[in-house]
């Protein structure tokens, strides 16, 4: 039996590893952790018409995939945080525009009460696609924030101890 708590994890305790071999950054908000499955009808399936799925399944004992294919899509990951002297988000976007960096994995972890990684998600082949700076207004106090929007090729659920 696990010694992990049975209560849900708090949504305000998380860390984001940008896949750059540096310590994780703190963020005020992470959105876009979502997967949508789109089923493709058998009529749109490029499988040859001569393939009899019933016969194929009997021969391979059900190991054949169903004739309906499924594709997943995810919205961009959006990371929002207070502006600091750390320019990692801006530099990553600038390097991507200049063709200096390759896509990399980004991991988002929920933290338990002790601050340890409890559960997480890995976004594959992540690239920055948009940086949004702070909305500046002299008549309204508040924290200046920046947002980095990241495109990716899918999300995997991972354990907290996943490296």
C-alpha positions in Angstrom: 0.0 0.0 0.0 1.3 3.4 -0.9 2.0 6.1 1.7 0.7 8.8 -0.7 -2.3 10.7 0.5 -5.7 9.6 -0.8 -7.0 13.2 -1.0 -6.7 15.0 -4.4 -3.6 17.1 -4.9 -3.9 20.8 -4.6 -3.9 22.6 -8.0 -1.8 25.5 -6.7 1.3 23.3 -6.0 3.1 22.5 -9.3 6.4 22.8 -11.0 7.4 23.1 -14.7 10.6 21.5 -16.1 11.4 23.2 -19.4 13.6 20.3 -20.5 16.7 22.5 -20.5 18.7 20.8 -17.8 18.1 23.7 -15.4 16.0 23.9 -12.3 12.2 24.0 -12.8 10.6 27.4 -13.1 7.7 28.6 -11.0 4.5 29.7 -12.8 1.3 31.3 -11.7 -0.8 29.3 -14.1 -0.5 26.4 -16.6 -3.3 25.8 -19.1 -3.7 23.5 -22.0 -3.2 20.1 -20.3 -5.9 18.5 -22.4 -6.3 15.7 -24.9 -9.2 15.3 -27.4 -9.7 12.1 -29.3 -11.1 12.4 -32.8 -12.4 9.2 -34.3 -11.9 8.7 -38.0 -14.7 6.7 -39.7 -14.0 3.5 -41.4 -15.0 5.2 -44.7 -12.0 7.6 -44.3 -9.7 4.8 -43.4 -6.9 4.3 -46.0 -6.8 0.6 -45.4 -7.3 -1.4 -48.7 -10.9 -2.4 -49.4 -9.9 -6.0 -50.0 -9.0 -6.5 -46.4 -11.8 -8.4 -44.6 -11.5 -7.3 -41.0 -13.5 -10.2 -39.7 -11.3 -12.7 -41.4 -8.2 -10.8 -40.4 -9.3 -10.7 -36.8 -9.9 -14.5 -36.8 -6.5 -15.2 -38.2 -4.7 -13.0 -35.7 -7.0 -13.7 -32.7 -8.2 -10.1 -32.3 -4.7 -8.6 -32.4 -5.6 -6.5 -35.4 -6.7 -2.9 -34.8 -10.3 -1.9 -35.3 -11.1 -0.4 -38.6 -11.8 3.0 -37.0 -8.7 5.0 -36.4 -8.3 7.5 -33.6 -6.3 10.6 -33.5 -5.6 12.9 -30.6 -5.2 16.6 -30.6 -4.2 19.0 -27.8 -4.3 22.8 -27.4 -1.1 24.7 -26.9 0.3 24.7 -23.5 0.3 28.1 -21.9 2.6 29.0 -19.1 2.0 32.3 -17.2 4.3 33.7 -14.5 5.4 37.0 -13.0 8.1 38.9 -14.9 11.5 38.5 -13.2 15.1 39.1 -14.3 15.2 35.5 -15.6 14.9 35.6 -19.4 14.7 31.9 -20.1 11.2 32.0 -21.7 12.2 34.9 -24.0 15.6 33.4 -24.8 13.9 30.0 -25.7 11.5 31.7 -28.1 14.3 33.8 -29.6 16.6 30.8 -30.1 13.7 28.9 -31.7 13.1 31.8 -34.1 16.8 31.9 -34.9 16.9 28.1 -35.6 19.3 27.4 -32.7 17.3 24.9 -30.7 15.4 21.7 -31.3 12.0 20.7 -29.9 12.3 19.3 -26.3 10.1 17.7 -23.7 8.4 19.8 -21.1 7.1 18.2 -17.9 4.5 19.6 -15.5 4.4 18.1 -12.0 1.8 18.3 -9.3 3.6 18.5 -5.9 2.4 16.8 -2.7 2.3 18.6 0.7 6.0 17.9 1.2 6.9 19.6 -2.1 7.8 16.3 -3.8 6.7 15.4 -7.3 3.5 13.4 -7.0 2.1 13.1 -10.6 2.7 14.8 -13.9 2.5 15.1 -17.6 5.1 15.1 -20.3 4.5 17.1 -23.4 6.4 15.8 -26.4 8.5 17.8 -28.9 7.6 21.2 -27.5 8.4 24.4 -29.4 7.6 28.0 -28.3 5.1 29.6 -30.6 4.1 32.8 -28.8 5.3 35.0 -26.0 3.0 37.6 -24.5 4.4 40.4 -22.3 2.7 42.2 -19.5 -0.2 44.5 -19.9 1.1 47.8 -18.4 -1.3 50.2 -16.8 -0.3 53.1 -14.6 -3.7 53.3 -13.0 -3.9 49.7 -11.8 -1.5 48.0 -9.4 -0.6 44.4 -9.8 2.0 41.9 -10.9 3.5 42.2 -14.4 3.1 38.8 -16.0 4.4 37.1 -19.1 2.9 34.1 -21.0 4.7 31.6 -23.2 2.6 29.5 -25.5 4.0 26.1 -26.5 3.0 23.8 -29.3 3.6 20.1 -28.8 3.1 16.7 -30.3 1.1 15.1 -27.5 0.8 14.6 -23.8 1.8 11.5 -21.7 0.8 11.0 -18.1 3.9 10.2 -15.9 4.7 9.4 -12.3 6.2 12.0 -10.0 9.6 10.1 -10.0 9.7 9.9 -13.8 13.0 11.5 -14.9 
